[in-house]
Structures are given as C-alpha cells and as structure tokens.
C-alpha cells in the first residue's frame, strides 16, 4: 500500500490509498465512524486492467469526494473523480475530468460547501504546469480547466486547501534553477487568482514522491514540504498567520507575511 490520503468530518474518518493486493494497483477506501477507534472493511473503488495512482480525498458533511490518476486505455494518464453522498457507504461512477493526449498526474482535492476544487500537474503545454478545475454543485458538473502556472521551468505536485471563498495552492517549481515551493491564492472561490509567491530560497532540489502540503485553520495558512538543503531530506514548515481571509468576504491578502521556516526533524 502507498500514497494514503485522509479527511475527517465530525467523528467519521475517511482514508484512501493505492493497493496492489489484486495484482494491479487499485484505489481502496476505508472509514471509521468513531474517530478512528474501530475501522470498517476495505472497499475497492477502482477496477480496471491499468494502474490507478495518487488518490486524494475531501469530505463535507456526508459528501465524500475522491480524485486520482488513471489510464483510460488510450492516450495517457488522466484525472478521475468519484463521489459518495452517504458518507462512504455507496459510491457513484467514475467521472473523467481531463481528456488530452498528455500526462496528467498527482491531483489534490479540497471542498468548501458545494465548491469542489481540484489541482494537478499536466504536460499538455510541453512542460509540467499546474492546472485547476472546480465544480460549484458538489461534483455534479465541472467547469473548464484553468492553467495556474506559465513559466519555462517545471511546476508540479500541487496541493490545495479551500476555506470559504479562499482557495490556497502550493506546488514545486523549477523556474529558479532549483526546485522551490511556490504559493497562489484565489479569494473568489477559484474564479480569479493572485500572483505566484515564492516561499523557499534553499538553492537545493527536494524532489520526492510529492510536493508541499497546504492547510488552513481559522486565519492561518500552513505549508509543509521536504528539503535537501542540509545534505539530507528534512521536513520544513512555514505559516502565514493572517493568510486565510475571515470573514470569507475579506479579499485583501499580503503574500509576504509568511513566517520564517521551521525545521521539524
């Protein structure tokens, strides 16, 4: 098993991961309804002859949203989506969110009310760029892709966190010659986006299985990533104490107030 993702709503804990127990890499799901004390049986969510990878899960009340990378049988890997409206008891059919001849990979999903937000990296433009897509009706219908990055370097392994009308995205970027962490904010639920903000300046590459992870709590934006600046991989943390607008109508944001990084190990 590999690349797990977790999301919580009340006492219900939802987990997805990649598992090869059936001879093929498939997406599995599991839940606990008592805050993790007891766990129900595994549920296999995908079933095809090709591998399924990089699952990400987000929950809003009883609505569970899952996204992953899958091979449709021709072309290249694309991004797929699945939804449960009864807290993971039953699941709808797969929805293909991307459809182009290039490689689409490593999606991340976050939910705020009925707004379902997704990011991933895509090679359709000749190099890796970050793309965004949203649904405003709980995953029933999806708008067109929005390209979030546009530079000669590679942009990949994005993570996002939605809070009210604010959508925060962090990703890895090589535009500066090394792999650095970048950040971007939308204050109107993904319609418009602010400028790219560089969060690291380590002059070292920190390629790994994934890029930075981003989360919000009250007014705080939290970012965590792996970094090779000290000669081996370490975990670093950074935060913006006023980066998440509260109330959600607040649209002003100062991207330069991220505190100094802290090494966690």
Backbone bond lengths (Angstrom), bond angles and torsions (degrees), N, CA, C in turn:
res aa  C-N    CA-C-N  psi(-1)  N-CA   C-N-CA  omega(-1)  CA-C   N-CA-C  phi
1 X - - - 1.466 - - 1.527 111.17 -
2 X 1.343 116.41 147.91 1.457 119.89 -177.22 1.525 110.73 -155.26
3 X 1.314 116.02 171.41 1.466 127.70 176.27 1.531 113.36 41.54
4 X 1.331 118.12 60.27 1.468 119.97 178.11 1.520 111.81 -73.91
5 X 1.330 115.44 157.13 1.465 122.90 174.68 1.518 107.30 -140.08
6 X 1.337 116.68 144.99 1.461 121.61 -173.84 1.522 110.15 -134.17
7 X 1.342 116.08 146.21 1.456 121.82 174.59 1.520 108.46 -150.19
8 X 1.331 116.84 150.01 1.465 122.32 -171.67 1.513 110.47 -131.06
9 X 1.330 116.03 140.68 1.463 122.64 171.55 1.514 107.52 -137.40
10 X 1.330 116.98 109.25 1.460 120.28 -175.28 1.513 110.81 63.26
11 X 1.348 116.33 -126.14 1.455 121.25 178.62 1.526 113.07 -91.39
12 X 1.329 117.27 -1.39 1.463 120.36 -176.49 1.523 109.40 -94.00
13 X 1.349 116.11 122.61 1.455 123.12 -179.89 1.530 107.86 -108.83
14 X 1.321 116.50 127.67 1.461 122.63 -177.47 1.527 109.59 -116.31
15 X 1.334 116.51 135.48 1.466 122.15 -177.72 1.523 109.54 -134.68
16 X 1.327 116.57 139.78 1.469 122.20 170.18 1.526 108.84 -129.88
17 X 1.331 115.64 156.08 1.463 120.72 178.80 1.525 109.25 -163.22
18 X 1.360 115.63 172.70 1.463 122.50 175.51 1.516 108.24 -98.55
19 X 1.338 116.49 135.39 1.463 121.89 -175.76 1.522 108.87 -140.01
20 X 1.342 116.80 136.96 1.467 121.19 -179.05 1.520 112.17 -110.52
21 X 1.320 118.01 22.25 1.474 121.35 -176.60 1.528 112.89 -60.11
22 X 1.350 117.34 -24.61 1.462 120.98 -176.74 1.522 111.94 -97.48
23 X 1.336 116.35 12.64 1.455 120.18 179.75 1.512 113.19 88.99
24 X 1.326 117.08 -1.09 1.455 122.36 179.40 1.524 107.95 -144.22
25 X 1.307 117.79 149.54 1.458 120.70 179.20 1.529 110.03 -75.19
26 X 1.324 116.17 115.53 1.462 122.02 -178.81 1.532 110.20 -128.22
27 X 1.333 116.42 162.48 1.456 122.53 177.96 1.527 109.19 -90.95
28 X 1.323 115.74 127.53 1.467 122.20 176.81 1.532 109.92 -117.34
29 X 1.343 113.43 154.02 1.465 121.68 -177.77 1.529 109.86 -131.84
30 X 1.315 115.60 147.24 1.462 121.67 178.64 1.526 107.87 -150.46
31 X 1.337 116.57 149.76 1.456 119.29 178.43 1.520 111.81 -141.35
32 X 1.322 113.63 156.25 1.460 122.84 171.21 1.523 107.53 -124.68
33 X 1.318 117.06 134.06 1.470 120.82 -179.60 1.523 112.34 -101.54
34 X 1.332 117.74 4.72 1.467 120.64 180.00 1.530 110.87 -128.13
35 X 1.346 114.98 42.99 1.466 122.29 175.34 1.520 113.31 63.70
36 X 1.323 117.53 30.13 1.453 121.76 172.56 1.506 116.28 96.76
37 X 1.339 119.04 2.18 1.467 120.48 179.63 1.524 111.48 -72.85
38 X 1.316 117.05 -45.52 1.466 122.64 -179.57 1.526 108.30 -126.01
39 X 1.336 115.42 139.36 1.459 120.72 -177.08 1.522 110.85 -117.91
40 X 1.315 116.28 139.40 1.457 122.09 177.06 1.526 110.50 -79.10
41 X 1.316 116.08 176.12 1.465 121.62 -177.36 1.526 110.71 -68.53
42 X 1.337 116.34 156.11 1.459 122.23 176.65 1.527 109.94 -66.32
43 X 1.338 115.18 146.26 1.462 122.04 174.59 1.524 108.74 -123.27
44 X 1.322 116.07 123.31 1.469 120.38 177.01 1.529 108.83 -82.84
45 X 1.330 117.39 123.34 1.456 121.10 -174.93 1.522 113.55 -99.26
46 X 1.330 119.14 -24.72 1.458 121.38 179.85 1.520 110.23 -116.74
47 X 1.319 116.03 156.08 1.464 120.86 -178.33 1.520 108.94 -158.76
48 X 1.320 116.05 86.38 1.454 119.85 175.96 1.522 109.01 -148.27
49 X 1.304 116.73 172.03 1.460 121.05 -173.37 1.523 112.69 -80.34
50 X 1.334 117.74 -6.50 1.454 121.45 179.00 1.524 109.77 -109.32
51 X 1.313 116.77 165.12 1.444 120.41 -177.59 1.525 112.86 -76.44
52 X 1.341 115.58 148.50 1.468 123.40 175.35 1.527 107.19 -119.10
53 X 1.349 116.72 133.11 1.457 120.00 -169.28 1.530 111.91 -140.13
54 X 1.332 114.64 167.53 1.466 124.30 172.48 1.534 113.51 52.14
55 X 1.327 119.60 56.70 1.464 119.43 176.73 1.530 111.05 -72.74
56 X 1.318 115.48 148.83 1.460 122.99 174.15 1.517 107.28 -139.56
57 X 1.338 117.15 141.08 1.459 121.58 -173.36 1.519 110.32 -129.04
58 X 1.335 116.32 144.47 1.461 122.84 175.66 1.521 108.21 -144.00
59 X 1.337 116.37 144.34 1.465 121.84 -174.35 1.522 109.80 -129.68
60 X 1.328 115.57 139.43 1.458 122.71 171.03 1.523 107.51 -135.43
61 X 1.345 116.08 105.49 1.465 121.73 -175.19 1.532 109.33 57.93
62 X 1.344 118.95 -119.98 1.471 120.82 -178.89 1.520 112.86 -94.52
63 X 1.317 118.01 2.53 1.466 121.69 178.80 1.522 109.62 -92.84
64 X 1.334 115.59 121.85 1.456 122.31 -179.64 1.524 108.09 -114.33
65 X 1.316 116.33 126.45 1.457 122.52 -176.59 1.530 109.06 -117.82
66 X 1.327 116.54 130.51 1.459 121.85 -179.73 1.521 108.89 -128.52
67 X 1.324 115.25 140.90 1.456 121.80 177.40 1.521 108.31 -134.61
68 X 1.331 116.36 150.07 1.456 120.07 -179.22 1.527 109.93 -160.35
69 X 1.336 115.98 174.66 1.459 123.72 177.13 1.522 109.07 -102.66
70 X 1.333 116.31 132.68 1.464 120.35 -175.63 1.526 109.28 -146.75
71 X 1.335 115.45 155.28 1.464 121.01 178.61 1.528 109.04 -98.71
72 X 1.341 118.49 121.22 1.471 120.25 -175.55 1.521 114.72 -78.92
73 X 1.331 117.93 -5.03 1.466 120.25 179.48 1.512 113.60 110.00
74 X 1.341 116.45 -14.28 1.458 121.77 175.18 1.521 107.95 -153.72
75 X 1.318 116.27 160.65 1.456 119.09 -178.50 1.515 110.71 76.79
76 X 1.327 116.67 -120.08 1.454 121.02 -178.76 1.521 108.84 -144.77
77 X 1.330 116.82 -177.63 1.460 121.28 -178.44 1.528 111.03 -64.57
78 X 1.337 115.97 141.00 1.452 123.31 177.92 1.519 110.51 -129.23
79 X 1.336 116.12 173.61 1.452 123.10 -178.23 1.526 109.52 -97.50
80 X 1.336 116.10 131.18 1.455 122.15 -179.92 1.535 110.54 -121.83
81 X 1.341 114.55 156.67 1.468 122.05 -174.41 1.526 109.92 -134.78
82 X 1.348 115.74 145.86 1.466 121.90 176.92 1.523 108.67 -143.21
83 X 1.331 116.05 148.32 1.466 121.17 -173.09 1.529 110.44 -134.88
84 X 1.324 115.75 141.09 1.461 123.01 169.59 1.521 108.11 -122.06
85 X 1.320 117.28 130.62 1.471 121.99 179.48 1.521 112.59 -100.16
86 X 1.348 117.24 1.37 1.463 120.39 -178.54 1.532 111.31 -125.93
87 X 1.322 115.43 42.67 1.474 122.83 174.18 1.525 113.38 61.85
88 X 1.344 117.41 30.83 1.449 121.46 174.35 1.505 116.02 95.48
89 X 1.324 118.79 2.76 1.469 120.90 178.62 1.526 111.45 -71.29
90 X 1.304 117.89 -41.52 1.466 122.15 178.79 1.524 108.48 -136.12
91 X 1.332 115.61 158.23 1.453 120.69 -173.07 1.522 111.01 -132.03
92 X 1.330 116.42 143.86 1.447 121.74 175.57 1.514 111.68 -79.00
93 X 1.312 116.12 -174.16 1.458 121.54 -179.32 1.532 110.57 -81.53
94 X 1.339 115.57 163.90 1.453 121.23 177.35 1.530 110.34 -66.41
95 X 1.318 115.61 143.90 1.466 122.24 171.73 1.522 107.89 -121.98
96 X 1.320 116.39 123.69 1.461 121.14 178.80 1.522 109.23 -83.55
97 X 1.333 117.60 120.18 1.459 121.38 -174.99 1.521 113.57 -95.87
98 X 1.328 118.29 -24.67 1.463 120.79 176.85 1.519 108.89 -122.26
99 X 1.323 115.15 152.19 1.463 119.84 -179.10 1.522 108.54 -155.61
100 X 1.322 115.36 81.71 1.456 120.44 177.02 1.527 108.04 -145.70
101 X 1.324 118.22 162.57 1.468 120.30 -173.29 1.518 114.28 -74.77
102 X 1.313 118.50 -0.10 1.455 120.99 -177.82 1.514 111.01 -100.54
103 X 1.313 115.22 177.26 1.457 124.40 -175.27 1.529 109.75 -84.89
104 X 1.344 118.08 122.30 1.467 123.68 174.71 1.522 107.50 -116.22
105 X 1.352 117.43 129.37 1.457 119.06 -167.68 1.518 112.60 -147.43
106 X 1.342 114.56 163.76 1.460 125.96 168.53 1.527 112.85 52.51
107 X 1.329 118.63 59.98 1.465 119.85 -179.46 1.521 112.42 -75.64
108 X 1.331 115.24 157.63 1.457 123.36 173.57 1.514 107.88 -135.43
109 X 1.337 117.12 143.68 1.461 121.47 -174.51 1.516 109.97 -130.99
110 X 1.335 116.10 144.76 1.455 122.09 175.61 1.521 108.53 -148.63
111 X 1.332 116.71 146.27 1.457 122.31 -173.55 1.522 110.21 -124.91
112 X 1.327 115.83 139.11 1.454 122.97 170.92 1.520 107.69 -136.06
113 X 1.338 116.92 106.60 1.469 122.02 -173.61 1.528 109.52 57.33
114 X 1.343 118.63 -123.34 1.458 121.29 -179.77 1.529 112.56 -90.58
115 X 1.315 117.42 -0.40 1.459 121.18 -179.17 1.532 109.39 -88.53
116 X 1.328 115.73 115.08 1.463 122.40 177.94 1.522 107.41 -105.91
117 X 1.327 116.63 122.00 1.465 122.64 -174.03 1.526 110.22 -115.09
118 X 1.319 116.70 137.29 1.462 122.13 -177.16 1.526 109.36 -135.97
119 X 1.332 116.71 137.84 1.464 122.28 169.47 1.524 109.05 -129.15
120 X 1.325 115.93 157.06 1.461 122.59 176.89 1.529 107.20 -162.97
121 X 1.346 117.47 173.00 1.462 118.67 171.56 1.513 109.78 -110.24
122 X 1.330 114.61 150.70 1.455 121.82 -166.14 1.526 109.13 -143.24
123 X 1.336 117.40 143.32 1.458 122.53 -178.55 1.524 113.14 -104.54
124 X 1.322 118.28 14.67 1.467 120.40 -174.56 1.531 112.93 -63.18
125 X 1.336 116.93 -21.83 1.466 121.00 -176.18 1.526 112.52 -100.06
126 X 1.313 117.41 11.97 1.458 121.25 176.71 1.508 113.80 97.70
127 X 1.344 117.90 -19.55 1.455 121.80 171.43 1.519 107.60 -142.37
128 X 1.295 116.79 173.64 1.461 120.17 -175.82 1.530 110.52 -76.27
129 X 1.328 116.66 124.20 1.458 122.89 177.23 1.532 108.83 -130.52
130 X 1.336 115.88 157.12 1.457 121.80 179.27 1.521 109.39 -89.85
131 X 1.316 115.84 129.81 1.462 122.45 176.52 1.529 110.26 -119.05
132 X 1.329 114.39 153.04 1.466 122.80 -177.63 1.524 109.68 -130.39
133 X 1.314 115.41 146.16 1.462 121.44 177.85 1.526 107.83 -147.31
134 X 1.330 117.35 147.96 1.454 119.41 179.85 1.520 111.18 -140.67
135 X 1.329 113.96 157.03 1.450 123.88 168.48 1.519 107.17 -121.67
136 X 1.330 117.35 136.10 1.464 120.79 179.91 1.525 112.06 -104.28
137 X 1.339 116.41 6.22 1.462 120.20 -179.36 1.531 111.86 -128.99
138 X 1.323 116.37 38.03 1.457 120.47 174.76 1.506 115.44 74.29
139 X 1.323 118.14 22.37 1.456 121.54 176.98 1.512 115.23 97.37
140 X 1.341 118.34 2.26 1.469 120.10 179.49 1.516 111.63 -72.84
141 X 1.313 116.87 -43.68 1.462 122.36 -179.95 1.528 109.36 -129.59
142 X 1.327 115.25 149.23 1.461 120.54 -175.31 1.515 110.25 -126.28
143 X 1.340 115.76 138.97 1.448 121.72 177.71 1.528 110.23 -81.45
144 X 1.319 116.86 176.92 1.458 121.05 -178.41 1.528 110.94 -72.69
145 X 1.320 116.39 162.45 1.459 122.22 178.89 1.531 110.81 -67.16
146 X 1.333 115.76 145.60 1.457 122.47 173.20 1.525 108.50 -120.75
147 X 1.305 116.85 124.52 1.464 121.30 177.47 1.526 108.99 -81.57
148 X 1.331 117.31 121.85 1.464 121.44 -176.03 1.514 113.80 -95.53
149 X 1.323 119.04 -23.16 1.464 121.82 -179.29 1.520 110.12 -122.38
150 X 1.327 115.64 154.48 1.465 120.61 179.49 1.523 107.98 -158.66
151 X 1.325 116.15 86.18 1.456 120.87 179.80 1.527 109.09 -150.97
152 X 1.331 118.55 163.52 1.467 120.40 -175.96 1.517 114.28 -71.24
153 X 1.336 118.55 -14.71 1.454 120.93 177.31 1.512 111.57 -84.61
154 X 1.322 115.45 179.00 1.458 121.20 176.63 1.524 110.19 -89.43
155 X 1.311 115.57 134.26 1.464 122.56 172.85 1.517 106.81 -119.21
156 X 1.344 116.79 124.02 1.462 118.28 -173.61 1.517 111.21 -157.17
157 X 1.330 114.84 172.82 1.462 124.60 176.74 1.533 111.57 51.12
158 X 1.330 115.59 67.07 1.455 121.78 -178.71 1.520 111.03 -91.23
159 X 1.317 114.92 154.92 1.461 123.52 173.35 1.516 107.13 -134.41
160 X 1.346 117.05 148.22 1.450 118.87 178.80 1.516 110.92 -138.35
161 X 1.343 114.82 158.60 1.452 122.61 176.76 1.517 108.16 -141.11
162 X 1.332 117.23 127.17 1.463 122.82 -179.93 1.518 109.55 -107.77
163 X 1.338 115.60 136.04 1.457 122.46 179.45 1.515 107.92 -144.64
164 X 1.348 117.31 107.80 1.448 119.46 -173.62 1.514 110.20 61.03
165 X 1.327 117.49 -127.73 1.466 121.42 178.33 1.528 112.55 -92.73
166 X 1.319 117.41 3.26 1.466 121.12 178.78 1.524 109.95 -93.86
167 X 1.336 116.22 132.38 1.462 122.51 175.53 1.525 107.44 -124.62
168 X 1.326 116.98 119.20 1.458 123.41 -177.39 1.531 109.22 -107.26
169 X 1.327 116.85 133.11 1.466 121.91 -179.75 1.521 109.15 -128.42
170 X 1.328 116.70 133.01 1.457 122.73 172.07 1.520 109.52 -125.03
171 X 1.333 117.39 148.08 1.456 120.13 -178.61 1.523 110.67 -157.15
172 X 1.342 115.90 170.14 1.460 123.56 173.90 1.516 109.30 -90.93
173 X 1.347 116.73 143.92 1.459 120.27 -174.04 1.527 108.82 -148.97
174 X 1.356 116.68 136.62 1.467 121.17 -178.39 1.523 112.72 -109.99
175 X 1.322 118.55 17.27 1.466 120.75 -177.11 1.530 113.02 -62.56
176 X 1.335 117.05 -21.77 1.461 121.30 -176.83 1.524 112.73 -96.88
177 X 1.324 116.78 9.20 1.457 120.56 -179.59 1.507 113.43 96.73
178 X 1.329 117.39 -26.53 1.450 123.34 174.43 1.528 108.51 -122.42
179 X 1.306 115.48 166.75 1.457 119.77 178.26 1.519 109.20 -83.32
180 X 1.326 117.00 113.92 1.456 123.42 -177.96 1.526 110.01 -120.93
181 X 1.329 115.84 161.69 1.460 121.43 176.91 1.522 109.72 -91.10
182 X 1.326 115.80 128.14 1.458 123.02 176.69 1.530 110.44 -118.71
183 X 1.318 115.02 160.70 1.471 122.00 -174.31 1.529 109.67 -140.67
184 X 1.342 115.35 149.00 1.458 121.73 179.28 1.526 108.42 -148.25
185 X 1.345 116.49 147.37 1.464 121.90 -176.13 1.520 111.06 -130.51
186 X 1.329 115.84 138.64 1.460 123.17 165.17 1.524 107.85 -115.98
187 X 1.326 117.53 131.89 1.463 121.21 178.63 1.522 112.27 -103.86
188 X 1.347 116.78 3.41 1.465 119.73 179.32 1.527 111.07 -125.96
189 X 1.342 115.59 43.47 1.471 123.07 173.73 1.513 113.51 63.06
190 X 1.340 118.04 30.87 1.451 121.07 173.55 1.504 116.10 96.73
191 X 1.340 118.29 4.92 1.463 120.54 179.07 1.525 110.49 -76.40
192 X 1.316 117.00 -49.11 1.459 122.96 178.82 1.523 109.75 -123.46
193 X 1.340 115.38 153.64 1.459 120.30 -175.47 1.521 110.88 -129.92
194 X 1.316 116.20 142.89 1.453 122.00 176.25 1.508 111.76 -78.21
195 X 1.323 115.73 -172.75 1.460 121.62 -177.17 1.528 110.44 -76.35
196 X 1.326 115.99 160.67 1.462 121.59 173.09 1.529 109.50 -70.66
197 X 1.327 116.07 137.46 1.462 121.72 177.34 1.524 108.94 -121.84
198 X 1.315 116.63 122.69 1.470 121.37 178.23 1.530 109.18 -81.33
199 X 1.335 116.93 123.91 1.463 121.46 -175.99 1.521 113.36 -99.61
200 X 1.326 118.80 -19.73 1.462 121.49 -178.62 1.518 110.42 -124.23
201 X 1.313 115.12 157.91 1.458 122.04 175.83 1.526 107.78 -149.15
202 X 1.330 114.26 66.48 1.463 120.13 -169.95 1.518 113.79 -100.00
203 X 1.344 117.81 -11.66 1.464 121.57 -176.69 1.523 111.29 49.81
204 X 1.327 116.46 41.00 1.462 121.60 176.58 1.508 108.57 -149.13
205 X 1.306 116.18 152.37 1.452 120.30 176.49 1.524 109.95 -88.27
206 X 1.319 116.33 142.55 1.459 118.82 176.53 1.523 109.68 -134.46
207 X 1.322 114.94 50.63 1.454 119.58 176.11 1.525 110.09 -62.95
208 X 1.294 116.84 138.73 1.450 122.22 178.69 1.505 109.99 -154.55
209 X 1.316 116.48 -163.31 1.458 120.33 178.88 1.519 111.89 -73.21
210 X 1.307 116.67 -18.72 1.453 119.86 179.68 1.513 108.68 -155.41
211 X 1.307 116.29 166.52 1.446 122.17 179.40 1.514 111.63 -94.98
212 X 1.331 116.96 -150.71 1.463 119.65 -179.06 1.525 111.74 -70.03
213 X 1.330 115.11 155.38 1.457 121.84 171.48 1.515 108.12 -113.54
214 X 1.330 116.51 141.90 1.451 121.61 -175.77 1.518 109.56 -129.04
215 X 1.349 116.16 142.18 1.460 121.61 -179.91 1.521 108.63 -150.15
216 X 1.328 116.04 159.95 1.461 121.52 178.34 1.517 109.93 -126.61
217 X 1.338 115.18 150.34 1.452 122.24 172.06 1.526 107.70 -147.82
218 X 1.338 116.26 118.59 1.458 121.37 -173.81 1.532 109.07 52.92
219 X 1.332 119.11 -121.23 1.462 120.92 -177.79 1.525 113.08 -91.33
220 X 1.332 118.32 1.29 1.467 122.09 -170.05 1.527 110.94 -98.38
221 X 1.333 115.75 137.43 1.462 122.39 170.77 1.525 107.85 -107.74
222 X 1.335 116.46 126.66 1.461 123.06 -178.21 1.528 109.37 -112.56
223 X 1.333 117.19 135.88 1.462 122.58 176.79 1.521 108.44 -131.17
224 X 1.332 116.33 138.63 1.459 122.04 178.29 1.525 108.31 -136.67
225 X 1.348 116.57 144.63 1.457 120.70 -177.54 1.525 109.74 -156.99
226 X 1.352 116.23 169.24 1.460 121.59 173.76 1.514 109.31 -101.48
227 X 1.346 116.53 149.25 1.453 120.97 -170.53 1.529 109.57 -147.83
228 X 1.335 116.33 139.86 1.465 122.29 -176.31 1.530 112.52 -106.50
229 X 1.325 117.92 14.34 1.468 120.79 -172.94 1.525 113.30 -63.56
230 X 1.336 118.33 -23.20 1.461 121.90 -176.59 1.522 113.01 -99.26
231 X 1.335 116.23 12.12 1.458 120.06 177.25 1.504 114.14 94.97
232 X 1.305 117.94 -8.54 1.460 122.85 171.23 1.526 107.49 -150.73
233 X 1.314 116.44 166.13 1.455 120.09 -176.30 1.525 110.60 -73.87
234 X 1.331 115.99 126.89 1.454 123.26 175.07 1.533 108.83 -129.41
235 X 1.324 116.08 160.51 1.454 121.69 178.52 1.522 109.11 -97.25
236 X 1.332 115.88 129.68 1.463 122.18 178.45 1.533 110.38 -119.48
237 X 1.325 113.83 156.27 1.477 121.25 -176.80 1.523 109.77 -135.43
238 X 1.326 116.16 145.28 1.451 122.26 176.57 1.524 108.39 -146.30
239 X 1.331 117.52 150.54 1.455 119.30 178.72 1.523 111.39 -143.16
240 X 1.316 114.77 153.84 1.451 123.22 169.45 1.528 106.77 -113.43
241 X 1.342 119.50 111.24 1.468 120.71 -173.28 1.517 114.30 -70.59
242 X 1.339 118.75 -16.04 1.461 121.75 -179.91 1.522 111.57 -126.85
243 X 1.335 117.43 23.84 1.462 121.08 -172.44 1.503 116.06 -82.97
244 X 1.350 118.11 -15.92 1.457 120.51 -179.27 1.521 108.71 -104.73
245 X 1.327 118.22 110.15 1.461 120.73 -173.26 1.530 112.87 -61.35
246 X 1.322 116.04 127.86 1.465 124.04 174.72 1.527 107.53 -136.74
247 X 1.351 119.68 120.63 1.460 126.77 0.49 1.529 112.21 -69.55
248 X 1.324 116.58 172.68 1.459 120.39 -173.43 1.518 112.46 -65.30
249 X 1.352 118.38 -18.58 1.454 120.29 179.49 1.524 112.03 -72.41
250 X 1.335 117.79 -17.95 1.457 121.53 -179.29 1.521 109.93 -67.56
251 X 1.316 118.33 126.80 1.460 121.41 -175.83 1.515 113.09 -116.21
252 X 1.325 119.00 -3.89 1.458 119.61 179.22 1.517 109.79 -80.45
253 X 1.332 116.68 144.26 1.465 121.00 -176.79 1.515 108.89 -156.06
254 X 1.307 115.75 134.23 1.456 121.17 176.36 1.507 108.44 -109.69
255 X 1.324 116.96 104.84 1.463 121.27 -175.33 1.509 113.00 -74.10
256 X 1.336 118.93 -5.35 1.456 120.95 -176.61 1.518 113.57 -97.00
257 X 1.327 118.22 7.59 1.455 119.61 -175.92 1.513 112.59 -99.31
258 X 1.334 117.83 15.04 1.453 119.36 173.84 1.523 108.89 -61.79
259 X 1.321 115.88 129.86 1.461 120.73 -179.70 1.520 110.93 -68.01
260 X 1.328 115.94 166.57 1.453 120.22 177.39 1.519 110.15 -60.89
261 X 1.309 116.22 149.95 1.451 121.62 -179.57 1.528 110.48 -68.18
262 X 1.317 115.45 154.81 1.454 122.90 178.28 1.513 108.41 -128.66
263 X 1.316 118.10 129.02 1.460 121.78 178.11 1.518 108.33 -81.88
264 X 1.355 116.57 128.24 1.453 121.70 -174.22 1.505 114.22 -97.57
265 X 1.315 118.84 -11.68 1.469 118.80 176.97 1.519 110.71 -144.81
